[in-house]
């Protein structure tokens, strides 16, 4: 096992990994930017080192500074968390060159799955169904139009190197495709340094289903069930749950076995997530593989009882999986709300600044409450980074019990000094479509439209 691990990240995920290291008897080294000098991860780690300025490219994306910190503290492994360098094949390769273990899959697998068009071809060859569309990147708007005419409108233009909704456009006719192709290509080039686009049939009112998997270097691979991530705004997830209300045990087993086979076929080692789109007829189509730990991993941990970060570290240290597929059992139901420092009454405008009061709920009726956060009262939220400040997770015996428990927990959450997305979470959890489990990716948009700008804030709650 590793003596020490450097955590190349910030915020709640850095703290999550630091605490896992402590439980495993591993020393932790936190890196931080000048904007995060007084943040909790830097305080809780065994060692902490400043690696640069507030801008991400000066710090959390600064490979040289991170590698120098690893050398300075003589660590043998780096955990990238999610975001920043977590899916950067060059960084994984640089770690290998410096004789450091990158806690994640190989650079080859990251490249293979990082190019979405290549990933589609690879997964199709491995036996997974994919959304009808192009075999690879399309050369230009004319080629995209030819394919769209064959597939049928509407179609979705997607950046082959993309993520987070960047370089993605829905096209409902020839005119919109021609216009959107140039815009999506430019956006993809700016965001990812790769202007390549591919085309998929756009599935109206689809549902976003993803399977968590783990694989070791001895050829073993397991899945830990699915998560439902259909509550999204602008392709950004707001609420996740496990298990999905529309996936039964038979589908879970069948698709899980296909996921395991595909993971073994590409030589994947580590933790990862395979994402699918479910159409109105219940068909699941492969979308992409996230070659890292997901933000929403806690809901899987809550219903399976398995610690994914600990397992990640064990796998990276060349230990076999400590979990067998027959030992994976889903018990109860878990829901996670991503609490962001954003104003849902103003088009989700980021709201960084000083947090006067931050008091997450400790309990709620009939459920277990888990809070993953780095924030404390009196601390400042920098404007340089992602606006996620807390993940609130509830787990109960049934979905309805969990939903009601989460609503109670949200009502008890006290935040002053900044605005947060708690009000929209309360509306989502109380909505009949979510309550019945019949929602899809259109839910948040419909809620916003039906309620205006989510509706007027209740007295005394505008700062939440």
C-alpha positions in Angstrom: 0.0 0.0 0.0 1.1 3.6 -0.6 2.8 5.4 2.3 1.5 8.8 1.0 -0.8 10.2 -1.7 -0.9 13.7 -3.2 -4.4 15.0 -3.9 -4.3 17.0 -7.1 -7.6 18.8 -6.5 -9.6 21.1 -4.3 -12.9 21.5 -2.5 -15.1 18.7 -1.3 -13.5 16.0 -3.4 -10.0 16.8 -2.0 -11.4 16.5 1.5 -13.1 13.3 0.6 -9.9 11.7 -0.5 -7.9 13.1 2.4 -10.3 11.4 4.9 -10.2 8.1 3.0 -6.4 8.2 3.2 -6.5 8.9 6.9 -8.8 5.9 7.4 -6.4 3.7 5.5 -3.3 4.9 7.4 -1.9 6.8 4.4 -0.4 10.3 4.7 -2.1 12.9 2.6 -0.5 15.8 0.7 -2.8 18.6 -0.3 -2.0 21.1 -3.0 -3.7 24.5 -3.0 -3.9 27.7 -4.9 -3.5 31.2 -3.3 -7.3 31.5 -3.4 -7.6 28.3 -1.3 -4.9 29.0 1.3 -7.3 28.9 4.2 -9.6 26.1 2.8 -10.4 23.0 4.8 -8.5 20.5 2.7 -5.2 22.4 3.3 -5.9 22.4 7.0 -6.9 18.7 7.3 -4.1 17.1 5.2 -1.0 15.9 6.8 1.0 18.2 4.5 -0.1 21.1 2.3 1.8 23.0 -0.4 0.9 26.0 -2.5 1.3 25.3 -6.2 0.4 28.7 -7.7 -2.0 31.5 -8.3 -5.8 31.5 -8.1 -6.4 30.8 -11.8 -6.7 27.1 -12.5 -4.0 27.2 -15.2 -1.6 28.6 -12.6 -2.4 25.9 -10.0 -4.8 22.9 -10.3 -4.0 22.6 -14.1 -0.3 23.3 -13.6 1.2 19.8 -14.2 4.8 20.9 -13.5 3.9 22.4 -10.1 2.0 19.3 -9.1 4.7 17.0 -10.1 7.3 19.1 -8.3 5.1 19.0 -5.1 5.0 15.2 -5.4 8.8 15.0 -5.7 9.2 17.4 -2.8 7.1 15.2 -0.5 8.3 12.0 -2.0 4.9 10.6 -2.7 4.4 7.6 -4.9 0.8 8.2 -6.0 -1.5 11.1 -7.1 -5.3 11.1 -6.8 -6.8 13.5 -9.3 -10.3 13.6 -8.0 -12.7 14.8 -10.7 -12.4 17.7 -13.0 -9.1 19.6 -13.6 -6.6 16.9 -14.6 -8.6 13.8 -13.7 -9.2 12.8 -17.4 -6.1 14.3 -18.8 -4.1 11.5 -20.6 -1.0 13.7 -20.8 -1.0 14.1 -17.0 -1.5 10.4 -16.5 1.5 9.8 -18.8 3.6 12.4 -17.1 2.9 10.7 -13.8 4.1 7.4 -15.2 7.3 9.0 -16.6 8.0 10.4 -13.1 7.4 6.9 -11.6 4.2 8.0 -9.9 1.0 6.0 -9.8 -1.9 7.9 -11.3 -4.9 6.7 -9.4 -7.1 6.1 -12.5 -7.0 4.2 -15.8 -4.0 4.3 -18.1 -3.3 7.2 -20.4 -4.2 4.9 -23.4 -7.6 4.2 -22.0 -8.2 7.8 -21.1 -7.4 8.8 -24.7 -9.6 6.0 -26.1 -12.6 7.0 -24.1 -11.9 10.7 -24.1 -12.6 10.9 -27.8 -16.4 10.4 -27.8 -16.6 9.3 -31.4 -13.8 6.7 -30.9 -15.5 5.6 -27.7 -18.8 5.0 -29.6 -17.0 2.8 -32.1 -15.1 0.9 -29.4 -18.2 0.2 -27.3 -20.2 -0.8 -30.3 -17.5 -3.4 -31.1 -17.6 -4.5 -27.5 -21.3 -5.3 -27.9 -23.0 -2.2 -26.4 -25.9 -0.5 -28.2 -25.1 3.1 -29.2 -27.4 5.9 -30.3 -27.8 5.9 -34.1 -25.5 8.4 -35.7 -22.1 8.9 -37.3 -19.4 6.3 -37.1 -16.9 9.0 -36.2 -16.2 12.7 -36.5 -18.0 14.4 -39.5 -15.9 16.5 -41.8 -18.2 19.4 -42.3 -21.8 20.6 -42.1 -22.6 19.0 -45.5 -21.6 15.6 -44.2 -23.5 16.1 -41.0 -26.6 17.1 -43.0 -26.3 14.0 -45.2 -26.3 11.8 -42.1 -29.1 13.8 -40.4 -31.2 13.3 -43.5 -30.6 9.6 -43.3 -31.1 9.3 -39.5 -34.0 11.8 -39.4 -34.3 15.0 -37.5 -33.9 16.1 -34.7 -30.2 15.3 -34.3 -27.6 16.3 -31.7 -24.2 17.7 -32.7 -21.6 16.8 -30.0 -18.0 17.7 -29.5 -15.9 14.5 -29.8 -13.6 15.8 -27.0 -16.5 17.3 -25.1 -18.3 17.3 -21.8 -20.5 19.5 -19.7 -22.7 20.5 -22.6 -20.0 22.5 -24.4 -19.9 22.0 -28.2 -23.4 20.5 -28.1 -26.3 21.7 -30.1 -29.8 20.3 -30.9 -30.7 20.6 -34.6 -34.3 20.2 -35.7 -34.0 21.0 -39.4 -31.4 21.7 -42.1 -31.2 25.5 -41.4 -30.5 25.0 -37.7 -27.9 22.3 -38.4 -26.0 24.5 -40.8 -26.0 27.4 -38.3 -25.2 25.3 -35.2 -22.4 23.3 -36.8 -20.1 26.3 -37.0 -21.1 27.5 -33.5 -20.6 24.1 -31.9 -17.3 23.6 -33.7 -15.9 26.9 -32.6 -17.1 26.3 -29.0 -15.5 22.9 -29.0 -12.2 24.3 -30.3 -12.2 27.0 -27.6 -13.1 24.6 -24.8 -11.2 21.5 -25.6 -8.7 22.4 -28.3 -10.5 20.0 -30.7 -13.2 21.3 -33.1 -14.3 17.8 -34.1 -18.0 17.0 -34.0 -20.1 13.9 -34.4 -23.8 13.4 -34.9 -26.4 11.5 -32.9 -30.1 11.1 -33.2 -31.6 13.4 -30.6 -33.8 11.3 -28.3 -36.7 13.5 -27.0 -37.5 13.2 -23.4 -34.7 10.7 -22.7 -33.4 9.7 -19.3 -29.8 9.7 -18.3 -28.7 6.4 -16.7 -25.2 5.5 -15.7 -23.5 2.4 -14.3 -20.7 2.5 -11.8 -17.9 0.0 -12.3 -14.6 -1.1 -10.8 -11.9 -3.1 -12.5 -8.5 -4.3 -11.3 -5.3 -5.2 -13.0 -6.0 -9.0 -12.6 -8.9 -9.0 -15.1 -11.8 -8.7 -12.7 -14.5 -6.2 -13.3 -17.7 -5.5 -11.4 -20.6 -3.1 -11.6 -22.3 -1.5 -8.6 -25.7 -0.8 -10.1 -27.0 2.3 -11.8 -27.6 5.9 -11.0 -30.4 8.1 -12.4 -29.0 11.5 -13.4 -31.9 12.9 -15.5 -32.5 16.0 -13.4 -30.3 18.4 -15.3 -30.0 22.0 -16.4 -28.0 22.8 -19.5 -26.5 19.3 -19.3 -25.3 19.9 -15.7 -26.7 17.4 -13.2 -28.6 18.8 -10.2 -30.1 15.7 -8.5 -29.0 12.1 -8.7 -30.5 8.9 -7.3 -29.8 5.2 -7.0 -31.4 2.9 -7.9 -33.2 4.4 -10.9 -37.0 4.3 -10.7 -37.2 2.8 -14.2 -34.5 0.1 -14.0 -35.6 -3.3 -12.7 -33.4 -6.1 -11.4 -33.4 -7.9 -14.8 -32.3 -4.9 -16.8 -29.7 -4.0 -14.2 -28.2 -7.5 -14.4 -28.3 -7.7 -18.2 -26.8 -4.3 -18.8 -24.4 -4.6 -15.9 -23.0 -7.8 -17.5 -22.5 -6.0 -20.8 -20.7 -3.1 -18.9 -18.4 -5.6 -17.2 -17.6 -7.3 -20.5 -16.9 -4.0 -22.3 -14.7 -2.8 -19.4 -12.6 -6.0 -19.6 -12.4 -5.7 -23.4 -10.6 -2.3 -23.3 -8.3 -3.2 -20.4 -9.7 -0.7 -18.0 -8.2 -0.6 -14.5 -9.7 1.6 -11.8 -13.1 3.2 -11.1 -15.3 4.6 -13.9 -18.8 5.2 -15.1 -20.6 4.2 -18.2 -23.3 6.6 -19.3 -26.5 5.6 -21.2 -29.5 7.4 -22.6 -32.8 5.7 -22.2 -35.5 6.4 -24.8 -39.3 6.3 -24.3 -39.4 2.6 -25.2 -37.0 1.7 -22.5 -34.0 1.1 -24.7 -30.6 2.0 -23.3 -27.9 3.4 -25.6 -24.3 4.0 -24.7 -23.2 7.6 -24.6 -19.7 7.8 -23.0 -17.3 6.6 -20.3 -16.2 8.9 -17.6 -12.7 7.7 -16.7 -12.7 9.0 -13.1 -14.7 9.2 -9.9 -18.1 10.9 -10.5 -19.4 13.8 -8.4 -22.4 11.6 -7.6 -20.5 8.6 -6.3 -22.0 8.9 -2.8 -25.4 7.6 -3.7 -23.8 4.4 -4.9 -21.8 4.1 -1.7 -24.9 4.6 0.4 -27.0 1.8 -1.3 -24.2 -0.7 -1.7 -22.1 0.0 1.5 -18.9 0.0 -0.5 -16.3 2.8 -0.3 -15.3 3.7 -3.9 -12.4 5.9 -3.0 -10.8 3.3 -0.8 -11.3 0.7 -3.6 -9.8 3.1 -6.1 -6.7 3.4 -4.0 -6.4 -0.3 -3.4 -6.7 -1.0 -7.1 -4.0 1.6 -7.9 -1.7 -0.1 -5.4 -2.1 -3.3 -7.4 -4.4 -5.1 -5.0 -7.2 -7.3 -6.5 -10.8 -6.1 -6.0 -12.0 -6.7 -2.5 -15.6 -7.0 -3.8 -17.0 -9.8 -6.0 -20.1 -9.2 -8.2 -22.2 -11.6 -6.2 -21.3 -9.5 -3.1 -22.9 -6.4 -4.5 -26.3 -5.8 -3.1 -28.4 -2.7 -3.5 -30.3 -1.9 -0.3 -32.7 1.0 0.1 -32.6 4.2 -1.9 -30.3 7.3 -2.0 -30.8 10.8 -3.4 -28.1 13.4 -3.8 -28.7 17.2 -4.3 -25.8 19.2 -5.6 -25.9 22.5 -3.7 -24.2 25.2 -5.8 -23.4 28.8 -5.0 -25.8 30.0 -7.7 -28.9 32.1 -7.8 -31.7 30.1 -9.4 -33.8 33.2 -9.5 -31.3 34.9 -11.8 -30.6 32.2 -14.5 -28.3 30.4 -12.0 -25.8 33.2 -11.8 -22.7 32.2 -9.8 -22.7 33.8 -6.3 -19.2 33.6 -4.8 -18.3 35.5 -1.7 -18.2 35.3 2.1 -20.5 32.7 3.7 -21.7 34.2 7.0 -23.5 31.0 8.1 -23.2 27.5 6.8 -25.2 24.9 8.8 -26.1 21.7 6.9 -28.7 19.4 8.4 -27.4 16.7 10.6 -30.5 14.5 10.5 -34.0 14.1 9.0 -36.9 11.8 9.7 -36.5 8.2 8.6 -33.3 8.6 6.6 -29.5 8.7 7.0 -28.0 12.1 6.1 -24.5 12.5 4.6 -22.9 15.9 3.8 -19.9 16.1 1.6 -18.5 19.6 1.8 -15.4 21.7 2.4 -17.3 24.8 3.4 -17.6 26.3 6.9 -19.2 29.5 8.3 -17.0 32.5 7.8 -15.1 31.2 4.8 -15.1 32.7 1.3 -16.1 30.9 -1.9 -13.6 31.9 -4.7 -15.0 33.0 -8.0 -12.3 31.2 -9.9 -13.7 27.7 -9.7 -16.8 25.5 -10.0 -19.7 26.7 -7.9 -20.4 23.3 -6.1 -20.1 23.9 -2.4 -21.9 20.8 -0.9 -23.4 17.5 -1.7 -26.4 16.6 0.5 -27.3 12.9 0.4 -30.2 11.1 2.0 -30.7 7.4 2.2 -33.8 5.5 3.3 -35.5 2.2 3.1 -37.7 3.3 0.2 -37.6 6.0 -2.5 -40.6 7.9 -1.1 -39.1 7.8 2.4 -35.9 9.1 1.0 -37.6 11.9 -1.0 -39.5 13.1 2.0 -36.4 12.9 4.2 -34.5 15.0 1.6 -37.2 17.6 1.5 -37.0 17.9 5.3 -33.2 18.1 5.2 -33.3 20.8 2.6 -35.7 22.8 4.7 -33.3 22.6 7.6 -30.3 23.7 5.6 -29.2 27.2 6.7 -26.9 29.3 4.5 -26.5 33.1 4.9 -24.3 35.5 2.9 -24.6 33.8 -0.5 -27.4 32.5 -2.6 -27.6 28.8 -3.3 -29.6 26.3 -5.4 -31.5 24.9 -2.4 -34.8 26.5 -3.5 -34.8 24.8 -6.9 -33.9 21.5 -5.2 -37.0 21.8 -2.9 -39.2 22.4 -6.0 -37.7 19.4 -7.8 -38.2 17.1 -4.9 -41.8 18.3 -4.3 -42.8 18.1 -8.0 -45.3 15.3 -8.8 -43.2 14.1 -11.8 -40.2 13.5 -9.6 -42.3 12.0 -6.8 -43.8 9.5 -9.2 -40.5 8.7 -10.9 -41.9 9.6 -14.3 -39.6 12.5 -15.0 -37.0 12.9 -17.7 -34.3 15.3 -18.7 -36.9 18.0 -19.6 -38.0 18.3 -15.9 -36.0 21.3 -14.8 -36.7 23.3 -17.9 -40.4 22.7 -17.5 -40.3 23.6 -13.8 -38.5 26.9 -14.6 -41.0 27.7 -17.3 -44.0 26.8 -15.1 -42.7 28.8 -12.1 -41.2 31.8 -13.9 -37.8 32.2 -12.4 -38.5 29.3 -9.9 -41.1 31.5 -8.2 -40.8 34.3 -5.7 -38.5 33.5 -2.7 -40.3 32.9 0.5 -39.6 35.5 3.2 -36.3 35.0 5.0 -35.0 32.4 2.5 -33.6 34.6 -0.3 -30.1 34.0 1.0 -30.2 30.3 0.8 
